[in-house]
Amino acid sequence: MKLRIGDKVRFLNEVGEGVITRFKDKDTVFVEVQDGFEIPYLCRQLVPIHTELILNPEVENIEMELETILSDSIYFIIEPDHDMPMLVSDYKFYLFNSSSYNVSFTYSVKDSEYFQTLKHGELGAYQKVFLKQVKKNFFQEFVYHKIECLFYKNMHYKSQIPLAEILYINEKIISQSSLIEHNEFKFKVYAYILKENFLDKEIIEQTLRPEDLTRLKSIKEFKQPQKKSIAKQRIKDLTREIDLHIEELVDSHSGMTNAQILNIQLERFEREMEYCLSNGIRKLIAIHGVGNGKLKQEIIGILKSVDGVSYQDAPYKNYGFGATEILIYGS
């Protein structure tokens, strides 16, 4: 019997299970139990739990093969609510961590042009997390799945490149995929591998390219006005105006994506709101332009989470349809 670091095992002579973390010698391994302690065990006192999903390199699909050498992997799982395809009415989406690493994750789906985060959190070793349930009739609206993961352990471990994958899965792909039986799930599932082979260590270096430095220098520094007493500020000026057109925020936006531009605009707006809230400003005019309406929509989304403010379209005669007037009430 071969045991490997990361294998999930049961104890032969006592109740319980754990994960192999390291080897002491050729006959003894350390097992991390549920309370986090590492305990040495003789190999002959352990029984491996071979229930992980394994990628068979000989075929395109993921199969259950107990004789295959087990390895750490991360999977995106789709579980139908019935074993017979014709009787399926719902699909459940899961992230399945078949590895000895802890995972910080975010899960997003594509809404038209942009992604929307539906769930984020922590996922322990050899655990799964429920992401979303979708009716079969609406499955075509959830074909793009974005999964981002960071990997770590509460002990010495090999650093891993963060995972950032976008899966495209439509009904045709589902129909051509094989169902896999697994004891973690009630029904047979479709499994799509996101990451495997945690054993190869890659060098992770962060470097700034010349173009990165140029872009950083092009961003205008946000100079916070000197703080004054709230009373004096109210007397001097109770209204502020901010132009969020990208040309007003950076010297050059050549080469920036729409998402990068939007992030700069929203960051500038949030800083301006913080200043207004801290300095007794009663009214803020945010000039966002018309465009595709995304910037205005994101601004309104931020305002909905702020207490003590209301908003409306700014006066048309001064701003047309391209500005929002925000009223800030005193405490």
C-alpha positions as CSV (number, residue, x, y, z in Angstrom):
1,M,0.0,0.0,0.0
2,K,1.4,3.4,-1.0
3,L,0.7,6.4,1.1
4,R,1.3,10.0,0.0
5,I,1.2,13.4,1.5
6,G,-2.3,14.7,1.3
7,D,-4.0,11.3,1.4
8,K,-7.1,11.1,3.5
9,V,-6.9,8.0,5.9
10,R,-8.9,6.2,8.5
11,F,-7.4,4.7,11.6
12,L,-7.4,0.9,11.7
13,N,-7.5,0.5,15.5
14,E,-9.5,3.5,16.6
15,V,-12.3,5.8,15.5
16,G,-11.4,8.8,13.4
17,E,-9.7,10.0,10.3
18,G,-7.2,12.6,9.1
19,V,-4.8,13.8,6.4
20,I,-1.2,12.7,6.0
21,T,1.0,15.9,6.3
22,R,4.6,14.5,6.2
23,F,6.7,11.4,6.7
24,K,8.8,10.6,9.8
25,D,10.5,7.6,8.3
26,K,9.7,4.8,5.9
27,D,7.3,3.2,8.4
28,T,5.8,6.2,10.1
29,V,3.8,9.2,8.9
30,F,2.3,12.3,10.6
31,V,-1.5,12.6,10.4
32,E,-3.4,15.9,10.9
33,V,-6.6,15.1,12.8
34,Q,-9.8,17.3,12.9
35,D,-8.6,19.4,15.9
36,G,-5.5,20.4,13.9
37,F,-2.9,18.3,15.8
38,E,-0.3,16.2,14.0
39,I,0.0,12.7,15.4
40,P,2.5,10.1,14.3
41,Y,1.1,6.7,13.1
42,L,2.6,3.5,11.7
43,C,1.6,3.1,8.1
44,R,0.2,-0.3,8.8
45,Q,-2.3,1.3,11.2
46,L,-3.9,3.4,8.5
47,V,-6.4,2.7,5.8
48,P,-6.5,5.2,2.8
49,I,-9.9,6.7,1.8
50,H,-9.8,6.6,-2.0
51,T,-12.7,8.7,-2.8
52,E,-11.1,11.6,-4.6
53,L,-11.9,12.5,-8.2
54,I,-9.0,11.6,-10.4
55,L,-8.2,12.7,-13.9
56,N,-7.4,9.8,-16.2
57,P,-4.8,11.1,-18.7
58,E,-5.9,8.4,-21.2
59,V,-9.3,9.9,-21.7
60,E,-10.9,13.3,-21.9
61,N,-13.3,12.8,-19.0
62,I,-12.7,12.5,-15.2
63,E,-13.2,9.0,-14.0
64,M,-13.2,7.2,-10.6
65,E,-10.3,4.9,-10.5
66,L,-9.2,3.5,-7.2
67,E,-5.9,2.1,-8.5
68,T,-4.8,5.5,-10.0
69,I,-2.2,7.3,-8.0
70,L,-4.0,10.0,-6.1
71,S,-3.1,13.7,-6.4
72,D,-4.3,17.1,-5.2
73,S,-7.0,18.6,-7.5
74,I,-9.7,21.3,-7.6
75,Y,-13.0,20.7,-9.4
76,F,-16.0,22.6,-10.5
77,I,-19.0,20.2,-10.0
78,I,-22.4,20.3,-11.5
79,E,-24.9,18.0,-9.8
80,P,-28.3,17.3,-11.4
81,D,-31.2,16.5,-9.2
82,H,-31.9,13.2,-10.9
83,D,-29.9,10.3,-12.4
84,M,-32.0,10.3,-15.5
85,P,-31.3,13.3,-17.8
86,M,-34.9,13.5,-19.0
87,L,-36.2,14.0,-15.4
88,V,-33.7,16.6,-14.3
89,S,-35.3,19.9,-13.2
90,D,-32.4,21.6,-11.3
91,Y,-28.6,21.8,-11.3
92,K,-26.5,22.5,-8.3
93,F,-23.0,24.1,-8.7
94,Y,-20.2,23.2,-6.2
95,L,-16.5,23.9,-5.8
96,F,-14.8,20.7,-4.6
97,N,-11.4,20.9,-3.0
98,S,-9.8,17.4,-3.3
99,S,-6.5,18.7,-2.0
100,S,-4.7,19.1,1.3
101,Y,-4.6,22.9,0.8
102,N,-7.0,25.5,2.3
103,V,-8.6,27.6,-0.4
104,S,-9.8,31.3,-0.4
105,F,-12.2,31.5,-3.3
106,T,-14.5,33.8,-5.3
107,Y,-17.2,32.5,-7.7
108,S,-18.7,34.8,-10.3
109,V,-21.0,34.4,-13.3
110,K,-21.2,36.5,-16.4
111,D,-24.0,39.0,-16.7
112,S,-24.0,40.4,-20.2
113,E,-20.5,42.1,-20.5
114,Y,-19.5,41.9,-16.9
115,F,-19.0,39.3,-14.2
116,Q,-20.9,39.4,-10.9
117,T,-19.6,37.7,-7.8
118,L,-22.1,35.3,-6.2
119,K,-20.1,33.7,-3.5
120,H,-16.7,34.0,-1.8
121,G,-15.1,32.5,1.3
122,E,-12.9,29.8,2.7
123,L,-12.9,26.2,1.8
124,G,-11.0,23.6,3.8
125,A,-9.0,20.6,2.6
126,Y,-11.0,17.8,1.1
127,Q,-14.3,19.8,1.4
128,K,-16.9,21.1,-1.0
129,V,-18.9,24.3,-1.0
130,F,-22.3,24.9,-2.5
131,L,-22.2,27.8,-5.0
132,K,-25.7,28.1,-6.7
133,Q,-28.8,26.2,-7.7
134,V,-30.2,26.8,-11.2
135,K,-33.4,25.6,-12.8
136,K,-32.8,23.6,-15.9
137,N,-34.9,26.0,-18.0
138,F,-32.5,28.8,-17.0
139,F,-29.3,26.9,-17.4
140,Q,-28.4,28.7,-20.6
141,E,-28.1,32.0,-18.6
142,F,-25.3,30.5,-16.5
143,V,-22.7,29.3,-19.1
144,Y,-19.7,31.4,-18.0
145,H,-18.3,30.5,-14.5
146,K,-15.3,32.4,-13.2
147,I,-13.4,30.8,-10.3
148,E,-10.5,32.4,-8.5
149,C,-8.5,30.6,-5.7
150,L,-5.6,31.3,-3.4
151,F,-4.0,28.2,-1.8
152,Y,-2.4,28.0,1.7
153,K,-1.8,25.7,4.6
154,N,-1.4,26.3,8.3
155,M,2.1,24.7,8.2
156,H,5.1,24.5,5.9
157,Y,3.9,24.1,2.2
158,K,5.0,24.7,-1.3
159,S,3.7,28.0,-2.7
160,Q,1.1,27.7,-5.5
161,I,0.2,30.0,-8.4
162,P,-3.2,31.4,-7.7
163,L,-6.0,30.0,-9.8
164,A,-8.1,32.1,-12.1
165,E,-10.2,30.1,-14.6
166,I,-13.3,30.9,-16.7
167,L,-15.3,27.9,-17.7
168,Y,-17.8,27.9,-20.5
169,I,-20.4,25.1,-20.0
170,N,-23.6,25.0,-22.1
171,E,-26.2,22.3,-22.5
172,K,-24.4,20.7,-25.4
173,I,-21.2,20.3,-23.4
174,I,-23.2,18.8,-20.5
175,S,-24.9,16.3,-22.8
176,Q,-21.5,15.2,-24.1
177,S,-19.9,14.9,-20.6
178,S,-19.9,11.7,-18.5
179,L,-21.6,11.5,-15.2
180,I,-19.4,10.4,-12.3
181,E,-20.5,8.7,-9.1
182,H,-19.0,10.1,-5.9
183,N,-19.9,9.5,-2.3
184,E,-19.8,13.2,-1.5
185,F,-22.8,13.8,-3.7
186,K,-26.3,12.3,-3.7
187,F,-26.5,12.0,-7.5
188,K,-24.0,11.4,-10.2
189,V,-22.2,14.6,-11.1
190,Y,-20.4,16.3,-14.0
191,A,-16.8,17.2,-12.9
192,Y,-14.5,19.7,-14.6
193,I,-10.9,20.0,-13.4
194,L,-9.6,23.4,-12.5
195,K,-6.2,22.6,-11.1
196,E,-4.1,19.5,-10.5
197,N,-0.5,18.6,-9.8
198,F,0.3,20.6,-6.6
199,L,3.7,18.9,-6.4
200,D,5.6,21.0,-9.0
201,K,6.8,24.1,-7.3
202,E,6.8,27.2,-9.6
203,I,8.8,30.3,-8.9
204,I,6.5,33.2,-8.0
205,E,8.0,36.6,-8.6
206,Q,6.3,40.0,-8.7
207,T,8.0,42.4,-11.1
208,L,6.9,45.7,-12.6
209,R,7.4,46.1,-16.4
210,P,8.3,49.4,-17.9
211,E,4.7,49.8,-19.2
212,D,3.4,49.2,-15.7
213,L,5.6,52.0,-14.3
214,T,4.5,54.3,-17.1
215,R,0.8,53.6,-16.3
216,L,1.3,54.2,-12.6
217,K,2.9,57.6,-13.2
218,S,0.0,58.6,-15.5
219,I,-2.5,58.3,-12.7
220,K,-3.1,61.7,-11.1
221,E,-2.5,61.8,-7.3
222,F,-5.7,62.4,-5.4
223,K,-4.9,65.4,-3.2
224,Q,-7.2,65.5,-0.2
225,P,-8.2,69.1,0.7
226,Q,-6.9,70.2,4.1
227,K,-9.4,69.4,6.8
228,K,-11.3,72.3,8.2
229,S,-13.8,72.5,11.0
230,I,-17.2,71.2,9.9
231,A,-18.8,74.6,10.9
232,K,-16.4,76.6,8.7
233,Q,-16.8,74.2,5.8
234,R,-20.6,74.4,5.9
235,I,-20.4,78.2,5.8
236,K,-17.9,78.3,2.9
237,D,-19.3,75.6,0.7
238,L,-22.0,73.0,1.1
239,T,-21.8,71.7,-2.4
240,R,-19.1,69.8,-4.3
241,E,-18.8,68.6,-7.9
242,I,-16.7,65.8,-9.3
243,D,-16.2,65.0,-12.9
244,L,-15.6,61.3,-13.3
245,H,-14.8,61.3,-17.0
246,I,-11.6,59.3,-17.3
247,E,-9.8,62.2,-19.1
248,E,-10.2,64.2,-15.9
249,L,-8.7,61.5,-13.7
250,V,-5.6,60.3,-15.5
251,D,-3.2,61.9,-18.0
252,S,-3.6,59.0,-20.4
253,H,-5.9,56.0,-20.5
254,S,-4.4,54.5,-23.7
255,G,-4.3,50.7,-23.4
256,M,-6.6,50.5,-20.4
257,T,-9.5,48.1,-20.5
258,N,-13.1,49.2,-19.8
259,A,-12.9,47.4,-16.4
260,Q,-9.7,49.2,-15.4
261,I,-11.2,52.6,-16.4
262,L,-14.3,51.8,-14.4
263,N,-12.3,50.8,-11.3
264,I,-10.4,54.2,-11.4
265,Q,-13.7,56.1,-11.7
266,L,-15.3,54.2,-8.8
267,E,-12.3,54.6,-6.6
268,R,-12.3,58.4,-7.2
269,F,-16.0,58.6,-6.4
270,E,-15.7,56.6,-3.2
271,R,-12.9,58.8,-2.0
272,E,-15.0,61.9,-2.8
273,M,-17.9,60.5,-0.9
274,E,-15.7,59.8,2.1
275,Y,-14.5,63.4,2.1
276,C,-18.1,64.7,1.9
277,L,-19.3,62.5,4.7
278,S,-16.4,63.5,6.9
279,N,-16.5,67.2,6.3
280,G,-20.2,68.1,6.5
281,I,-20.8,68.5,2.7
282,R,-24.5,68.6,2.0
283,K,-24.6,68.0,-1.8
284,L,-22.3,66.2,-4.2
285,I,-22.8,66.3,-8.0
286,A,-21.2,63.3,-9.7
287,I,-20.7,63.9,-13.4
288,H,-20.6,60.5,-15.0
289,G,-21.8,61.1,-18.5
290,V,-24.3,59.0,-20.4
291,G,-22.3,56.2,-22.1
292,N,-23.7,52.7,-21.6
293,G,-24.9,53.6,-18.1
294,K,-22.6,51.2,-16.3
295,L,-20.8,53.9,-14.3
296,K,-24.1,55.4,-13.1
297,Q,-25.4,52.0,-12.2
298,E,-22.3,51.2,-10.1
299,I,-22.5,54.6,-8.3
300,I,-26.1,54.0,-7.4
301,G,-25.2,50.5,-6.1
302,I,-22.6,52.2,-3.8
303,L,-25.1,54.8,-2.6
304,K,-27.7,52.2,-1.7
305,S,-25.2,50.9,1.0
306,V,-24.6,54.3,2.5
307,D,-26.8,55.6,5.3
308,G,-28.1,59.1,5.4
309,V,-28.0,59.9,1.7
310,S,-30.5,60.2,-1.1
311,Y,-29.9,60.7,-4.8
312,Q,-31.6,61.8,-8.0
313,D,-30.8,63.0,-11.5
314,A,-28.9,66.3,-11.4
315,P,-30.7,69.4,-13.0
316,Y,-31.0,68.7,-16.7
317,K,-30.4,72.4,-17.7
318,N,-26.9,72.2,-16.1
319,Y,-25.8,68.6,-16.8
320,G,-28.2,67.0,-19.3
321,F,-28.7,63.3,-18.5
322,G,-25.0,62.8,-17.5
323,A,-25.0,63.6,-13.7
324,T,-26.4,62.4,-10.4
325,E,-27.2,64.7,-7.5
326,I,-26.5,63.2,-4.1
327,L,-28.0,64.8,-0.9
328,I,-26.2,64.1,2.4
329,Y,-28.2,64.6,5.6
330,G,-26.5,65.6,8.8
331,S,-26.6,63.4,11.9
